[in-house]
Amino acid sequence: MYHHELTAHHHPHSAQVDMTTGPIVSAVMLFALPIILGDVLQQLYTTVDTLVIGRYCDTTALAAVGTSTQPVEVVLCVFLGIGKGVSILVSQCIGAKNEKRVGQLCKASVFFVYACGIPVGVLGILCAPAILRFMQTPADTFAQAVAYTRIVFCGTLGNIGYNMNAGILRGMGDSRASLWFLLVSCITNIVLDFAFVAGLHMGVGGVALATSIAMLLSWGISIAYIRKKFPQLGFSVLPHRCAPQELEKIIVLGLPIGLNSSLFSFGHLAMQTFINAQGAVFMAATSVGGRVTNLTNVAVNALSSAALTFAGQNFGAGCRERLRRGAVSIPLASGAITLLCGLLMLRFRLSLLRLFDQDPDVLFYAQRYVLVLLLSQWVFAVFNAMVSCVNGVGRVKYTTAVNLLMLWAVRIPGAWLISRWMDGTWVMLSIPASFCFGLACMIGYYLASPGWKRLLRGSACREARHAAKEGLG
């Protein structure tokens, strides 16, 4: 039954993408496109959120939402990483045609969503005032920030649940479904924003409630989709008894990726202190510049997700030669696309920046910031796709260490040295320095790691399938 379903879903008009056959780059692009569209959608509804608050609330409301999103993001980054852990394991099983284990992983993920989502939500609600005091939230925004944080934490179950289900679907080669869930979520969020904030004058609480309802709705739709599309998985709405070893493997793989993302969020806060030290004009310039540079990152994130699924499926199927070729061609494709996007953005940088700010001083520093970042982001794109290829075969320890060293041993100390000994408005030079360090580490791993070389030399399909069945990958 399951094998028949899998074969049917590899039909070209189906949502699933089989990455173990056909041209590598075109399969990766087919998988990445819905993720790119999803990221654009998320940016759109974040922008609408900001516009609605700016239009119908006061400045303190805007500041409250800006402050409150940071602690929520740090917590939820961990669960995004664990969703990637599920994605890695599912993609390996799909490659190995191990239907029984995919069902076990689904049971474990449902159990995990409830076991973590409810306590994290409750703790977030209870600890919101203490967290915001620690962040030195100003008195005039404190009450609204607490209200926003508490209501958003009420939707924790939906957020974690959606990310776990999206991880399962991506592992199975279906990146299109997540786009539809996001589309419904975005439309719901925008409609409720206007209904609660403009119509019912609920202020910050209305924005938070719209976000929580949208999260829970996208989770519910993802459950209904998996149950209808893949009935053979026995995917349940409520948790049932799960195999503890599967839960352990999800956490062992996903937790390092999640903690790494959280520490990155902390690192961004640390970088922000060096930027803030240069004054309001430079702060505004980096904020405006960041909106332009973020647009080129959309392709980076999508191609990294595709690389993760590609590596997992080919590792599970024992296609080692294809994995070796993809581990080179996908990072090169990601770097080339990012460089082209960056050069295009640079051509129109002033026109784009003027959409956000007209101040000549702000535009001067924003142009400099954009120039440094857009000329170096292709290095990050190559690095990130290489990391995803290594993560996809389950080797997450080295990549996690490299990511942390990039931030805490290169970028932040580099920013400190520049702000201390040079013109502080060049503080962003520490970012490309960290990209180059990370890429050098990954090239070194590809060329010198005995484990990686041994893994790529292996050709026994049966051995790979056995590893995926036993969870040794």
For each residue, the residues with C-beta under 8 A, 3 or more apart:
1: 4 5 232
2: 5 6 99 102 232
3: 6 7 97 99
4: 1 7 8
5: 1 2 8 9 230 232
6: 2 3 9 10 16 94 97 99
7: 3 4 10
8: 4 5 11 14
9: 5 6 14 15 16 173 174
10: 6 7 14 16 18
11: 8 14
12:
13:
14: 8 9 10 11
15: 9 174 176 177
16: 6 9 10 172 173 174
17: 27 30 31 173 174 175 309
18: 10 21 22 27 173 313
19: 24 27 28 31 173 309 310 313 314 326
20: 95 313 314 317 319 322
21: 18
22: 18 26 27
23: 26 27
24: 19 27 28 310 322 325 326 329 330
25: 28 29 329 330 333
26: 22 23 29 30
27: 17 18 19 22 23 24 30 31 310
28: 19 24 25 31 32 303 306 307 310 326 330 333
29: 25 26 32 33 306 333
30: 17 26 27 33
31: 17 19 27 28 34 35 173 175 305 306 309 310
32: 28 29 35 36 175 299 302 303 305 306
33: 29 30 36 37 175 302
34: 31 37 38 175 176 178 179
35: 31 32 38 39 175 178 179 301 302 305 306
36: 32 33 39 40 298 299 302
37: 33 34 40 41 179
38: 34 35 41 42 178 179 182
39: 35 36 42 43 298 301 302
40: 36 37 43 44 298
41: 37 38 44 45 179 182 183 186
42: 38 39 45 46 182 186
43: 39 40 46 47 294 298
44: 40 41 47 48 186
45: 41 42 48 49 185 186 189 190
46: 42 43 49 50
47: 43 44 50 51
48: 44 45 51 52 189 190 193
49: 45 46 52 53 65 189 193 207 211
50: 46 47 53 54 62 65
51: 47 48 54 55
52: 48 49 55 56 193 194 197 198 207
53: 49 50 56 57 61 62 65 197 204 207
54: 50 51 57 62
55: 51 52 198
56: 52 53 197 198 201
57: 53 54 61 62 197 203 204
58: 61 62
59: 62 63
60: 63 64 140 141 144
61: 53 57 58 64 65 141 144 203 204
62: 50 53 54 57 58 59 65 66
63: 59 60 66 67 138 141
64: 60 61 67 68 137 141 144 145 148 204
65: 49 50 53 61 62 68 69 145 148 204 207
66: 62 63 69
67: 63 64 70 132 135 137 141 145
68: 64 65 71 72 132 145 148 149 152
69: 65 66 72 73
70: 67 73 74 135 265 269
71: 68 74 75 128 131 132 135 149
72: 68 69 75 76 124 149 152 153
73: 69 70 76 77 265
74: 70 71 77 262 265 266
75: 71 72 78 79 120 124 262
76: 72 73 79 80 156 159 160 163
77: 73 74 80 81 258 261 262 264 265
78: 75 81 82 255 258 259 261 262
79: 75 76 82 83 116 159 160 163 164 258
80: 76 77 83 84 163 258 261
81: 77 78 84 85 254 255 256 257 258 259 260 261 262
82: 78 79 85 86 112 163 164 167 250 251 254 255 257 258
83: 79 80 86 87 163 164 166 167 254
84: 80 81 87 88 167 253 254 257 258 308 391
85: 81 82 88 89 167 249 250 251 252 253 254 255 257 258
86: 82 83 89 90 105 109 164 167 168 171 250 254
87: 83 84 90 91 167 168 170 171 305 308 309 312
88: 84 85 91 92 171 253 254 308 312 391 392 394
89: 85 86 92 93 105 171 246 249 250 253 312 394 471
90: 86 87 93 94 102 105 167 168 171 172 312
91: 87 88 94 95 170 171 172 173 308 309 311 312 313 316 392
92: 88 89 95 96 312 313 315 316 393 394 468 473
93: 89 90 96 98 99 101 102 105 171 316 468 469
94: 6 90 91 97 102 171 172 173 312 313 316
95: 20 91 92 312 313 314 315 316 317 318 319 464 468
96: 92 93 316 317 318 464 465 468 469
97: 3 6 94 317 465
98: 93 101 102 316 465 468 469
99: 2 3 6 93 102 103 232
100: 103 104
101: 93 98 104 105 246 468 469 471
102: 2 90 93 94 98 99 105 106 172 233
103: 99 100 106 107 232 233 234
104: 100 101 107 108 242 243 246
105: 86 89 90 93 101 102 108 109 168 246 250
106: 102 103 109 110 168 226 233 234 235
107: 103 104 110 111 234 236 240 241 242 243 246
108: 104 105 111 112 242 243 246 247 250
109: 86 105 106 112 113 164 165 167 168 250
110: 106 107 113 114 164 235 236 237 238 239 240 242
111: 107 108 114 115 239 240 241 242 247
112: 82 108 109 115 116 164 247 250 251
113: 109 110 116 117 157 160 161 164 239
114: 110 111 117 118 157 238 239
115: 111 112 118 119 239
116: 79 112 113 119 120 160
117: 113 114 120 121 156 157 159 160 161
118: 114 115 121 122 157
119: 115 116 122 123
120: 75 116 117 123 124 153 156 160
121: 117 118 124 125 153 154 155 156 157
122: 118 119 125 126
123: 119 120 126 127
124: 72 75 120 121 127 128 149 150 152 153 156
125: 121 122 128 150 153 154
126: 122 123
127: 123 124 130 131
128: 71 124 125 131 132 146 149 150 153
129: 132 133 146
130: 127 133 134
131: 71 127 128 134 135 149
132: 67 68 71 128 129 135 137 142 145 146 149
133: 129 130 136 137 142
134: 130 131
135: 67 70 71 131 132
136: 133
137: 64 67 132 133 141 142 145
138: 63 141 142
139: 142
140: 60
141: 60 61 63 64 67 137 138 144 145
142: 132 133 137 138 139 145 146
143: 146 147
144: 60 61 64 141 147 148 203 204
145: 64 65 67 68 132 137 141 142 148 149 204
146: 128 129 132 142 143 149 150
147: 143 144 150 151 204 205 208
148: 64 65 68 144 145 151 152 204 205 207 208
149: 68 71 72 124 128 131 132 145 146 152 153 208
150: 124 125 128 146 147 153 154 208
151: 147 148 154 155 205 208 209 211 212
152: 68 72 124 148 149 155 208 211 212
153: 72 120 121 124 125 128 149 150 156
154: 121 125 150 151 212
155: 121 151 152 158 159 211 212 213 214 215 216
156: 76 117 120 121 124 153 159 160
157: 113 114 117 118 121 160 161 216 219
158: 155 161 162 212 215 216 217 218 219 220
159: 76 79 117 155 156 162 163 215 219
160: 76 79 113 116 117 120 156 157 163 164
161: 113 117 157 158 164 165 219 222 223
162: 158 159 165 166 181 215 218 219 222
163: 76 79 80 82 83 159 160 166 167
164: 79 82 83 86 109 110 112 113 160 161 167 168
165: 109 161 162 168 169 219 222 223 226
166: 83 162 163 169 170 178 181 222
167: 82 83 84 85 86 87 90 109 163 164 170 171
168: 86 87 90 105 106 109 164 165 171 172 226
169: 165 166 172 174 175 177 178 222 225 226
170: 87 91 166 167 173 174 175 178 305 308 309
171: 86 87 88 89 90 91 93 94 167 168 309 312
172: 16 90 91 94 102 168 169 230
173: 9 16 17 18 19 31 91 94 170 309 313
174: 9 15 16 17 169 170 177 178
175: 17 31 32 33 34 35 169 170 178 179 305 306 309
176: 15 34 179 180
177: 15 169 174 180 181 222 225 229
178: 34 35 38 166 169 170 174 175 181 182 222
179: 34 35 37 38 41 175 176 182 183
180: 176 177 183 184 221
181: 162 166 177 178 184 185 218 221 222 225
182: 38 41 42 178 179 185 186 218
183: 41 179 180 186 187
184: 180 181 187 188 217 218 221
185: 45 181 182 188 189 214 215 217 218
186: 41 42 44 45 182 183 189 190 214
187: 183 184 190 191
188: 184 185 191 192 210 213 214 217
189: 45 48 49 185 186 192 193 210 211 213 214
190: 45 48 186 187 193 194
191: 187 188 194 195
192: 188 189 195 196 206 209 210 213 214
193: 48 49 52 189 190 196 197 198 206 207 210
194: 52 190 191 197 198 199
195: 191 192 198 199 200 206 210
196: 192 193 199 200 202 205 206 207 209 210
197: 52 53 56 57 193 194 200 201 202 203 206 207 210
198: 52 55 56 193 194 195 201
199: 194 195 196
200: 195 196 197 206
201: 56 197 198 206
202: 196 197 205 206 209
203: 57 61 144 197 206 207
204: 53 57 61 64 65 144 145 147 148 207 208
205: 147 148 151 196 202 208 209
206: 192 193 195 196 197 200 201 202 203 209 210
207: 49 52 53 65 148 193 196 197 203 204 210 211
208: 147 148 149 150 151 152 204 205 211 212
209: 151 192 196 202 205 206 212 213
210: 188 189 192 193 195 196 197 206 207 213 214
211: 49 151 152 155 189 207 208 214 215
212: 151 152 154 155 158 208 209 215 216
213: 155 188 189 192 209 210 216 217
214: 155 185 186 188 189 192 210 211 217 218
215: 155 158 159 162 185 211 212 218 219
216: 155 157 158 212 213 219 220
217: 158 184 185 188 213 214 220 221
218: 158 162 181 182 184 185 214 215 221 222
219: 157 158 159 161 162 165 215 216 222 223
220: 158 216 217 223 224
221: 180 181 184 217 218 224 225
222: 161 162 165 166 169 177 178 181 218 219 225 226
223: 161 165 219 220 226 227 235 237
224: 220 221 227 228
225: 169 177 181 221 222 228 229
226: 106 165 168 169 222 223 229 230 233 235
227: 223 224 230 231 235 237
228: 224 225 231
229: 177 225 226
230: 5 172 226 227 233 235
231: 227 228 234
232: 1 2 5 99 103
233: 102 103 106 226 230
234: 103 106 107 231
235: 106 110 223 226 227 230
236: 107 110 239 240
237: 110 223 227
238: 110 114
239: 110 111 113 114 115 236 242
240: 107 110 111 236
241: 107 111
242: 104 107 108 110 111 239 246 247
243: 104 107 108 246 247
244: 247 248
245: 248 249 471
246: 89 101 104 105 107 108 242 243 249 250 471
247: 108 111 112 242 243 244 250 251
248: 244 245 251 252
249: 85 89 245 246 252 253 471
250: 82 85 86 89 105 108 109 112 246 247 253 254
251: 82 85 112 247 248 254 255
252: 85 248 249 255
253: 84 85 88 89 249 250 256 257 394 396
254: 81 82 83 84 85 86 88 250 251 257 258
255: 78 81 82 85 251 252 258 259
256: 81 253 259 260 396 397 400
257: 81 82 84 85 253 254 260 261 391 396 400
258: 77 78 79 80 81 82 84 85 254 255 261 262
259: 78 81 255 256 262 263 400
260: 81 256 257 263 264 400 403 404
261: 77 78 80 81 257 258 264 265
262: 74 75 77 78 81 258 259 265 266
263: 259 260 266 267 404 407 408
264: 77 260 261 267 268 403 407
265: 70 73 74 77 261 262 268 269
266: 74 262 263 269 270
267: 263 264 270 271 407 408 411 412
268: 264 265 271 272
269: 70 265 266 272 273
270: 266 267 273 274 412
271: 267 268 274 275 411 412 415 427
272: 268 269 275 276
273: 269 270 276 277
274: 270 271 277 278 415 416 418 419 424 427
275: 271 272 278 282 283 286 427
276: 272 273 283
277: 273 274 419 424
278: 274 275 281 282 283 419 424 425 427
279: 282 283
280: 283 284
281: 278 284 285 359 361 362 365
282: 275 278 279 285 286 365 424 425
283: 275 276 278 279 280 286 287
284: 280 281 287 288 357 359 362 366
285: 281 282 288 289 361 362 363 364 365 366 368 369
286: 275 282 283 289 290 365 366 369 428
287: 283 284 290 291
288: 284 285 291 292 353 356 357 362 366
289: 285 286 292 293 353 365 366 367 369 370 373
290: 286 287 293 294 369
291: 287 288 294 295 356
292: 288 289 295 345 349 352 353 366 370 374
293: 289 290 296 297 345 369 370 373 374 377
294: 43 290 291 297 298
295: 291 292 298 341 345
296: 293 299 300 338 341 342 345 374 377
297: 293 294 300 301 377
298: 36 39 40 43 294 295 301 302
299: 32 36 296 302 303 334 337 338 341 381
300: 296 297 303 304 334 338 377 380 381 384 385
301: 35 39 297 298 304 305
302: 32 33 35 36 39 298 299 305 306
303: 28 32 299 300 306 307 330 333 334 337 381 385
304: 300 301 307 308 334 384 385 387 388
305: 31 32 35 87 170 175 301 302 308 309 388
306: 28 29 31 32 35 175 302 303 309 310 330
307: 28 303 304 310 311 326 330 331 334 385 388 389 392
308: 84 87 88 91 170 304 305 311 312 388 389 391 392
309: 17 19 31 87 91 170 171 173 175 305 306 312 313 392
310: 19 24 27 28 31 306 307 313 314 323 326 330 389 392
311: 91 307 308 314 315 323 326 327 388 389 390 391 392 393
312: 87 88 89 90 91 92 94 95 171 308 309 315 316 392 393
313: 18 19 20 91 92 94 95 173 309 310 316 317
314: 19 20 95 310 311 317 319 320 322 323 326
315: 92 95 311 312 318 320 323 392 393 394 455 464 468 473
316: 91 92 93 94 95 96 98 312 313 464 465 468 473
317: 20 95 96 97 313 314 461 464 465
318: 95 96 315 458 459 460 461 462 463 464 465
319: 20 95 314 322 323 461
320: 314 315 323 324 455 456 457 458 459 464
321: 324 325 459
322: 20 24 314 319 325 326
323: 310 311 314 315 319 320 326 327 389 393 456
324: 320 321 327 328 456
325: 24 321 322 328 329
326: 19 24 28 307 310 311 314 322 323 329 330 389
327: 311 323 324 330 331 386 389 390 446 456
328: 324 325 331 332
329: 24 25 325 326 332 333
330: 24 25 28 303 306 307 310 326 327 333 334 385 389
331: 307 327 328 334 335 381 382 383 385 386 389
332: 328 329 335 336 382
333: 25 28 29 303 329 330 336 337 385
334: 299 300 303 304 307 330 331 337 338 381 382 384 385
335: 331 332 338 339 378 379 381 382 385
336: 332 333 339 340 378
337: 299 303 333 334 340 341 381
338: 296 299 300 334 335 341 342 377 378 380 381
339: 335 336 342 343 377 378 381
340: 336 337 343 344
341: 295 296 299 337 338 344 345
342: 296 338 339 345 346 374 375 377 378
343: 339 340 346 347 374
344: 340 341 347 348
345: 292 293 295 296 341 342 348 349 352 370 374
346: 342 343 349 370 371 374 375
347: 343 344
348: 344 345 351 352
349: 292 345 346 352 353 367 370 371 374
350: 353 354 363 367
351: 348 354 355
352: 292 345 348 349 355
353: 288 289 292 349 350 356 357 363 366 367 370
354: 350 351 357 358 363
355: 351 352
356: 288 291 353
357: 284 288 353 354 362 363 366
358: 354 363
359: 281 284 362 363
360: 363 364
361: 281 285 364 365
362: 281 284 285 288 357 359 365 366
363: 285 350 353 354 357 358 359 360 366 367
364: 285 360 361 367 368
365: 281 282 285 286 289 361 362 368 369 425
366: 284 285 286 288 289 292 353 357 362 363 369 370
367: 289 349 350 353 363 364 370 371
368: 285 364 365 371 372 425 426
369: 285 286 289 290 293 365 366 372 373 428
370: 289 292 293 345 346 349 353 366 367 373 374
371: 346 349 367 368 374 375
372: 368 369 375 376 428 429 431 432
373: 289 293 369 370 376 377 428 431 432
374: 292 293 296 342 343 345 346 349 370 371 377
375: 342 346 371 372 432
376: 372 373 379 380 431 432 435 436
377: 293 296 297 300 338 339 342 373 374 380 381 435
378: 335 336 338 339 342 381 382
379: 335 376 382 383 432 435 436 439
380: 300 338 376 377 383 384 435 438
381: 299 300 303 331 334 335 337 338 339 377 378 384 385
382: 331 332 334 335 378 379 385 386 439
383: 331 379 380 386 387 435 438 439 442
384: 300 304 334 380 381 387 388
385: 300 303 304 307 330 331 333 334 335 381 382 388 389
386: 327 331 382 383 389 390 439 442 443 446
387: 304 383 384 390 391 399 402 403 438 442
388: 304 305 307 308 311 384 385 391 392
389: 307 308 310 311 323 326 327 330 331 385 386 392 393
390: 311 327 386 387 393 395 396 398 399 442 445 452
391: 84 88 257 308 311 387 388 394 395 396 399
392: 88 91 307 308 309 310 311 312 315 388 389
393: 92 311 312 315 323 389 390 455 473
394: 88 89 92 253 315 391 473
395: 390 391 398 399 451 452
396: 253 256 257 390 391 399 400
397: 256 400 401
398: 390 395 401 402 445 449
399: 387 390 391 395 396 402 403 442
400: 256 257 259 260 396 397 403 404
401: 397 398 404 405
402: 387 398 399 405 406 438 441 442 445
403: 260 264 387 399 400 406 407 438
404: 260 263 400 401 407 408 409
405: 401 402 408 409 410 437 441
406: 402 403 409 410 411 434 435 437 438
407: 263 264 267 403 404 410 411 412 434
408: 263 267 404 405 411 412 413
409: 404 405 406 413
410: 405 406 407 413 414 430 433 434 437
411: 267 271 406 407 408 414 415 430 431 433 434
412: 267 270 271 407 408 415 416 430
413: 408 409 410 416 417 430
414: 410 411 417 418 429 430 433 434
415: 271 274 411 412 418 419 427 430
416: 274 412 413 419 420
417: 413 414 420 421 422 430
418: 274 414 415 421 422 423 424 426 427 429 430
419: 274 277 278 415 416 422 424 427
420: 416 417
421: 417 418
422: 417 418 419 426
423: 418 426
424: 274 277 278 282 418 419 427
425: 278 282 365 368
426: 368 418 422 423 429
427: 271 274 275 278 415 418 419 424 430
428: 286 369 372 373 431
429: 372 414 418 426 432 433
430: 410 411 412 413 414 415 417 418 427 433 434
431: 372 373 376 411 428 434 435
432: 372 373 375 376 379 429 435 436
433: 410 411 414 429 430 436 437
434: 406 407 410 411 414 430 431 437 438
435: 376 377 379 380 383 406 431 432 438 439
436: 376 379 432 433 439 440
437: 405 406 410 433 434 440 441
438: 380 383 387 402 403 406 434 435 441 442
439: 379 382 383 386 435 436 442 443
440: 436 437 443 444
441: 402 405 437 438 444 445
442: 383 386 387 390 399 402 438 439 445 446
443: 386 439 440 446 447
444: 440 441 447 448 449
445: 390 398 402 441 442 448 449 452
446: 327 386 442 443 449 452
447: 443 444
448: 444 445
449: 398 444 445 446 452 453
450: 453 454
451: 395 454 455
452: 390 395 445 446 449 455 456
453: 449 450 456 457
454: 450 451 457 458
455: 315 320 393 451 452 458
456: 320 323 324 327 452 453
457: 320 453 454
458: 318 320 454 455 463 464
459: 318 320 321
460: 318 463 464
461: 317 318 319 464 465
462: 318 465 466
463: 318 458 460 466 467
464: 95 96 315 316 317 318 320 458 460 461 467 468 473
465: 96 97 98 316 317 318 461 462 468 469
466: 462 463 469 470 472
467: 463 464 470 471 472 473
468: 92 93 95 96 98 101 315 316 464 465 471 472 473
469: 93 96 98 101 465 466
470: 466 467
471: 89 101 245 246 249 467 468
472: 466 467 468
473: 92 315 316 393 394 464 467 468
